[in-house]
Amino acid sequence: MAVEFDEDGQAISALALWRGFHGLKNNVPQAEGIAIGPEGQIFIVSEPNLFYVFSPPD
């Protein structure tokens, strides 16, 4: 699960990384890196050499 927090430490959004959520056919096995792109995309790298891109809804 990737969670966004505000300045006060309160969770304000979450991205489930399990099969069945956000179009995933399998769980994200070992998420190790995350970045946010200029258009709001979320990029996640995971073992073993997997790369995921989540785009915000239109």
Secondary structure as GFF3:
##gff-version 3
##sequence-region A 1 58
A	DSSP	beta_strand	2	5	.	.	.	ID=ss1
A	DSSP	beta_strand	11	15	.	.	.	ID=ss2
A	DSSP	beta_strand	31	36	.	.	.	ID=ss3
A	DSSP	beta_strand	42	46	.	.	.	ID=ss4
A	DSSP	beta_strand	50	54	.	.	.	ID=ss5
###
